[in-house]
Amino acid sequence: MLALVTVHLILVFYHKHTQFPGPGRKERSVVGMPFLPVYMAKAGGFFFLVFGVLTVMGAIAQINPVWAFGPYRPDLVTTGAQPDWYLGFSEGLIRVMPGWEINLWGHTLVLGVFIPFALFPLVMLAIGVYPFIEAWITGDKREHHILDRPRNAPVRTGLGVAWLTLYAVLLIGGGNDIVATHLHLSINVITWFVRIGVFVLPVVAFIVTKKICMGLQRRDRAKVLHGRETGTIKRLPNGEYIEVHEPLSQSQLFTLTQHEQNPPYEMGPVVDAGGVHRKVKRSERLRARLAKAMFGPDARIEKPTVEEYREITSGDHRH
């Protein structure tokens, strides 16, 4: 544990702390408090708070009163087993996996256990290598300290919500007996819900999250161009009713438009000027397709340009 804490501190010192977008904040600048005395005072305060709470719990809290249950009897053990949160989804994979087996040359391969244990490290590997995959797709190797707003990266946000949905579904599967007894449900119904939900719910969560992010991008674009809705209704001399909009401050305008929207990676012409076909690698084709899916027109709303803003805000266009 001490070694992991040391590695964590080294990584924090090397990568620095990220920050939310705002005026005066750049990718190569780090905004924060000094290590001494501010951070040390905060960390020390948190340490003594936790130490105090644990001391009080150790003094007055009753934990595992074995005298209330009597002597141990193995025939009275319940099946209310709950996996730890960090192993919940792996336990769920095992519990909802059909009991498939393969018998070869006198040996039995239990696929109901082998497949879940094979998927567990693959899921962990996918989470670990995702940042490197996105860096390969975008080709962006620069230093970054500004956080992306989730709405400005719909595909990435959708993938994150899909993973959380998959984790939640499998966690239900890992504690299916507890869910069944507390909610008075059939354990078979829960098992089939998890078996179907593993494939359906993450896809639904991804689609819904992406659409929500796209809608929030449209709202930001309209807010930049037309201002904030005040709720005040005004009647014009010709009898028309309009809502009064309040222009955003320069700080708010910067926050809503500071993100980059670079064009996604493209392969380029397959045939050169001389009519010779250029050999395109499969990795290059895959990179172009992933870039279009993650950062193409279907995954973002173009933010307003300076010309669009000036055209709408000049004259009497704003109500």
C-alpha positions as CSV (number, residue, x, y, z in Angstrom):
1,M,0.0,0.0,0.0
2,L,2.8,2.4,0.8
3,A,4.4,1.6,-2.6
4,L,1.1,2.3,-4.4
5,V,0.7,5.6,-2.5
6,T,4.2,6.6,-3.5
7,V,3.5,5.8,-7.1
8,H,0.3,7.8,-7.0
9,L,2.1,10.8,-5.6
10,I,4.8,10.5,-8.3
11,L,2.1,10.4,-11.0
12,V,0.3,13.4,-9.5
13,F,3.6,15.3,-9.5
14,Y,4.4,14.4,-13.0
15,H,0.9,14.8,-14.6
16,K,-0.2,17.7,-12.4
17,H,-3.9,18.4,-11.5
18,T,-6.5,19.0,-14.2
19,Q,-8.7,22.0,-14.1
20,F,-12.1,23.0,-15.4
21,P,-12.2,25.3,-18.4
22,G,-12.5,29.0,-17.8
23,P,-10.9,32.4,-18.5
24,G,-7.1,32.5,-18.1
25,R,-6.8,28.7,-18.0
26,K,-4.6,27.1,-20.6
27,E,-3.5,23.5,-21.4
28,R,0.1,24.2,-20.2
29,S,-0.9,26.1,-17.0
30,V,-1.7,24.5,-13.7
31,V,-4.1,26.3,-11.3
32,G,-4.0,25.0,-7.8
33,M,-2.9,25.6,-4.2
34,P,0.8,25.2,-3.0
35,F,1.8,21.9,-1.5
36,L,3.0,23.8,1.6
37,P,1.2,24.9,3.7
38,V,-2.3,24.7,2.0
39,Y,-2.4,21.1,0.7
40,M,-0.6,19.7,3.7
41,A,-3.0,21.4,6.1
42,K,-6.0,20.0,4.1
43,A,-4.6,16.5,4.0
44,G,-3.7,16.7,7.7
45,G,-7.2,17.8,8.6
46,F,-8.8,15.0,6.6
47,F,-6.4,12.5,8.3
48,F,-7.4,13.6,11.8
49,L,-11.1,13.6,10.8
50,V,-10.9,10.0,9.6
51,F,-8.8,9.0,12.6
52,G,-11.3,10.5,14.9
53,V,-14.3,8.8,13.3
54,L,-12.6,5.4,13.3
55,T,-11.6,5.9,17.0
56,V,-15.3,6.6,17.9
57,M,-16.5,3.6,15.9
58,G,-13.9,1.4,17.6
59,A,-15.1,2.6,21.0
60,I,-18.9,2.5,20.7
61,A,-19.8,0.5,17.6
62,Q,-20.8,-3.2,18.0
63,I,-19.3,-5.3,15.2
64,N,-20.0,-9.0,14.7
65,P,-21.7,-9.9,18.0
66,V,-21.0,-13.6,17.9
67,W,-22.6,-14.1,21.3
68,A,-25.9,-13.1,19.8
69,F,-25.9,-16.0,17.3
70,G,-24.7,-18.9,19.5
71,P,-22.1,-21.5,18.6
72,Y,-21.2,-22.1,15.0
73,R,-23.3,-24.6,13.1
74,P,-22.3,-25.3,9.5
75,D,-25.8,-26.5,8.6
76,L,-27.3,-23.0,9.3
77,V,-25.1,-21.0,7.0
78,T,-27.1,-18.8,4.6
79,T,-26.4,-18.2,1.0
80,G,-26.6,-14.4,1.3
81,A,-23.1,-13.9,-0.1
82,Q,-22.3,-10.4,-1.3
83,P,-19.2,-9.8,-3.4
84,D,-17.0,-6.8,-2.8
85,W,-17.7,-3.8,-5.1
86,Y,-14.4,-4.3,-7.0
87,L,-15.3,-7.9,-7.8
88,G,-19.1,-7.5,-8.1
89,F,-19.2,-7.6,-11.9
90,S,-16.9,-10.6,-12.2
91,E,-19.1,-12.5,-9.7
92,G,-22.1,-11.4,-11.7
93,L,-20.6,-12.9,-14.9
94,I,-20.1,-16.2,-13.2
95,R,-23.6,-16.3,-11.6
96,V,-25.5,-15.5,-14.8
97,M,-23.4,-17.5,-17.2
98,P,-25.1,-20.7,-18.4
99,G,-23.6,-23.9,-17.0
100,W,-21.9,-24.9,-20.3
101,E,-19.3,-27.7,-20.3
102,I,-17.1,-29.4,-22.9
103,N,-15.9,-33.0,-22.4
104,L,-12.7,-33.8,-24.3
105,W,-10.5,-36.9,-23.9
106,G,-11.8,-37.6,-20.4
107,H,-11.4,-33.9,-19.2
108,T,-14.2,-31.4,-18.5
109,L,-13.8,-27.8,-19.3
110,V,-16.4,-25.7,-17.4
111,L,-17.1,-22.8,-19.7
112,G,-19.5,-21.4,-17.2
113,V,-16.5,-20.4,-15.1
114,F,-13.8,-20.2,-17.8
115,I,-15.5,-17.6,-20.0
116,P,-16.3,-15.1,-17.2
117,F,-12.8,-15.4,-15.8
118,A,-11.4,-14.8,-19.4
119,L,-13.7,-11.7,-19.8
120,F,-12.7,-10.2,-16.5
121,P,-9.1,-9.2,-17.5
122,L,-10.3,-8.2,-21.0
123,V,-12.7,-5.7,-19.5
124,M,-9.9,-4.3,-17.2
125,L,-7.5,-4.2,-20.2
126,A,-10.0,-2.3,-22.3
127,I,-10.5,0.3,-19.6
128,G,-6.7,0.7,-19.1
129,V,-5.8,1.0,-22.8
130,Y,-8.7,3.3,-23.9
131,P,-6.8,6.6,-23.3
132,F,-4.0,5.3,-25.5
133,I,-6.4,4.2,-28.2
134,E,-8.0,7.6,-28.3
135,A,-4.6,9.2,-28.5
136,W,-3.8,7.0,-31.5
137,I,-7.0,7.9,-33.2
138,T,-6.6,11.6,-32.7
139,G,-2.8,11.7,-33.0
140,D,-2.8,14.2,-30.2
141,K,0.3,13.8,-28.0
142,R,0.2,17.3,-26.5
143,E,0.2,18.1,-22.8
144,H,-3.3,18.7,-21.4
145,H,-4.5,20.2,-18.2
146,I,-8.0,21.4,-19.2
147,L,-10.9,19.0,-18.6
148,D,-13.3,18.3,-21.4
149,R,-16.9,18.9,-20.6
150,P,-18.7,15.6,-21.0
151,R,-21.2,17.0,-23.5
152,N,-18.4,18.0,-25.8
153,A,-17.2,14.4,-26.1
154,P,-20.4,12.5,-26.6
155,V,-18.9,9.2,-27.7
156,R,-16.4,9.1,-24.9
157,T,-19.2,10.0,-22.4
158,G,-21.5,7.4,-23.9
159,L,-18.9,4.7,-23.5
160,G,-18.3,5.7,-19.9
161,V,-22.0,5.5,-19.1
162,A,-22.3,2.2,-21.0
163,W,-19.5,0.8,-18.8
164,L,-21.2,2.0,-15.6
165,T,-24.5,0.5,-16.8
166,L,-22.7,-2.9,-17.5
167,Y,-21.1,-2.7,-14.1
168,A,-24.4,-2.0,-12.4
169,V,-26.2,-4.9,-14.2
170,L,-23.5,-7.4,-13.4
171,L,-23.4,-6.1,-9.8
172,I,-27.1,-7.0,-9.6
173,G,-26.2,-10.4,-10.9
174,G,-23.5,-10.8,-8.4
175,G,-25.9,-10.2,-5.5
176,N,-28.9,-11.9,-7.2
177,D,-29.8,-13.8,-4.0
178,I,-29.9,-10.6,-1.9
179,V,-31.9,-8.8,-4.5
180,A,-34.3,-11.7,-4.7
181,T,-34.9,-12.0,-1.0
182,H,-35.2,-8.2,-0.3
183,L,-37.4,-7.3,-3.2
184,H,-39.3,-10.6,-3.2
185,L,-38.4,-11.5,-6.7
186,S,-37.7,-14.8,-8.5
187,I,-34.0,-15.5,-8.8
188,N,-34.7,-16.9,-12.2
189,V,-36.3,-13.6,-13.3
190,I,-33.2,-11.7,-12.0
191,T,-30.9,-14.1,-13.8
192,W,-32.6,-13.7,-17.2
193,F,-32.9,-9.9,-16.7
194,V,-29.1,-9.7,-16.2
195,R,-28.4,-12.1,-19.1
196,I,-30.4,-9.9,-21.5
197,G,-29.5,-6.6,-19.9
198,V,-25.7,-7.3,-20.3
199,F,-26.2,-7.0,-24.1
200,V,-29.1,-4.5,-24.3
201,L,-28.8,-2.0,-21.5
202,P,-25.2,-0.7,-22.2
203,V,-26.2,-0.1,-25.9
204,V,-29.3,1.8,-24.8
205,A,-27.3,3.8,-22.3
206,F,-24.7,4.7,-24.9
207,I,-27.4,5.9,-27.4
208,V,-29.3,7.9,-24.9
209,T,-26.2,9.5,-23.4
210,K,-24.9,10.5,-26.8
211,K,-28.2,12.1,-27.7
212,I,-28.4,14.0,-24.4
213,C,-24.8,15.3,-25.0
214,M,-25.7,16.4,-28.5
215,G,-28.8,18.2,-27.2
216,L,-26.7,20.0,-24.5
217,Q,-24.3,21.1,-27.3
218,R,-27.2,22.5,-29.3
219,R,-28.4,24.4,-26.1
220,D,-24.9,25.8,-25.6
221,R,-24.8,27.0,-29.2
222,A,-28.2,28.7,-28.9
223,K,-27.2,30.2,-25.6
224,V,-24.0,31.7,-27.1
225,L,-25.8,33.2,-30.1
226,H,-29.1,34.3,-28.5
227,G,-28.2,34.7,-24.8
228,R,-29.8,33.4,-21.7
229,E,-33.6,33.0,-21.4
230,T,-34.8,35.4,-18.7
231,G,-38.5,34.3,-18.5
232,T,-39.6,37.9,-19.2
233,I,-42.3,38.2,-21.9
234,K,-42.5,41.4,-23.9
235,R,-45.2,42.5,-26.2
236,L,-44.2,44.4,-29.3
237,P,-46.2,47.3,-30.8
238,N,-47.4,44.9,-33.6
239,G,-48.9,42.6,-31.0
240,E,-46.2,40.0,-31.1
241,Y,-45.0,38.4,-27.9
242,I,-41.3,37.6,-27.5
243,E,-39.1,36.5,-24.6
244,V,-36.3,38.7,-23.5
245,H,-32.8,37.2,-23.7
246,E,-29.9,38.4,-21.6
247,P,-26.5,38.4,-23.2
248,L,-23.8,36.1,-21.6
249,S,-20.8,37.6,-20.0
250,Q,-17.4,37.2,-21.7
251,S,-16.4,34.6,-19.1
252,Q,-19.5,32.5,-19.9
253,L,-18.9,32.9,-23.6
254,F,-15.3,31.7,-23.3
255,T,-16.3,28.7,-21.2
256,L,-18.9,27.5,-23.7
257,T,-16.7,28.0,-26.7
258,Q,-13.1,27.3,-25.5
259,H,-13.1,23.6,-26.5
260,E,-11.3,22.5,-29.7
261,Q,-13.2,21.0,-32.6
262,N,-10.4,19.8,-34.9
263,P,-11.5,17.8,-38.0
264,P,-11.2,14.0,-37.5
265,Y,-8.3,12.1,-39.0
266,E,-8.8,11.2,-42.7
267,M,-6.8,8.7,-44.8
268,G,-6.3,11.1,-47.7
269,P,-6.6,10.3,-51.4
270,V,-6.2,6.6,-52.3
271,V,-5.2,7.5,-55.9
272,D,-2.4,10.1,-56.3
273,A,-2.1,12.7,-59.0
274,G,-0.5,10.3,-61.4
275,G,-3.3,7.8,-61.1
276,V,-1.4,5.3,-59.1
277,H,-3.3,3.6,-56.3
278,R,-1.7,4.1,-52.9
279,K,-1.6,1.1,-50.6
280,V,-3.7,1.8,-47.6
281,K,-3.0,-0.2,-44.4
282,R,-5.9,-1.8,-42.5
283,S,-4.8,0.1,-39.4
284,E,-5.1,3.4,-41.3
285,R,-8.6,2.5,-42.5
286,L,-9.6,1.5,-39.0
287,R,-8.2,4.7,-37.6
288,A,-10.1,6.9,-40.1
289,R,-13.4,5.1,-39.4
290,L,-13.0,5.3,-35.6
291,A,-12.1,9.0,-35.9
292,K,-15.2,9.7,-38.0
293,A,-17.4,7.9,-35.5
294,M,-16.0,9.6,-32.5
295,F,-15.4,13.1,-33.7
296,G,-17.2,13.4,-37.0
297,P,-20.4,15.4,-37.9
298,D,-22.6,12.8,-36.2
299,A,-20.8,13.2,-32.9
300,R,-20.6,16.9,-32.5
301,I,-22.5,20.2,-33.0
302,E,-20.3,22.9,-34.6
303,K,-19.7,25.6,-32.0
304,P,-20.6,29.2,-33.1
305,T,-17.9,31.2,-35.0
306,V,-17.0,34.8,-34.3
307,E,-18.7,35.8,-37.5
308,E,-21.9,34.1,-36.6
309,Y,-21.9,35.7,-33.2
310,R,-21.2,39.2,-34.5
311,E,-23.9,38.8,-37.2
312,I,-26.6,37.9,-34.8
313,T,-25.7,40.2,-31.9
314,S,-25.2,43.3,-34.2
315,G,-28.2,45.5,-34.8
316,D,-31.6,44.6,-33.5
317,H,-31.4,40.8,-33.9
318,R,-31.4,40.1,-30.2
319,H,-34.6,40.6,-28.3
